[in-house]
């Protein structure tokens, strides 16, 4: 069983392997990827 939402909020499984990620909301996945990219670029 995989969680797709929790307390009314979307949940995403992100993978660097194409097709292995999972989320019902593509806009949320895009947002998460932008957040992760920003973090990688600004990490000390």
N, C-alpha and C positions, 0 to 999 in steps of 0.2 A: 504494500500500500504506500502511496506517495501523497504527501500533503500538497494541495493546490491553493489553499487559503487557510488563514488562521485569524480568528476574531474579525472577520470581514475584510482582511487585508490580503493582497496577493502574496504568494510565496513562489520563489523561483529556484530551480536547480540550474546552475550555470556550469557549462563544461567548455573546455577549449577544443573538444572533439565535436565536429559538426554533427548535429542530429541527436546528441546525447542530452542536451539541455531540455528543460521542461518548464513551461509556464503558460497559463491560459491568456495572459495579457502581454502581447508583444511590446507595447509601449513601456511596460514596467521592466522588461528585460533590457530594452534600449537604455532606460534610465540607469539601471544597475551597472551595465557595461561602461557607461560614461563615468559613473562614480568610481568604479574600479580603476579605469584608465587615469582619471585625475589623481587618485591616490598613488598609483604607480609612478606617475610623473613628479609628484611632490613629496615623495617619501625621502626622509633624510638618511 
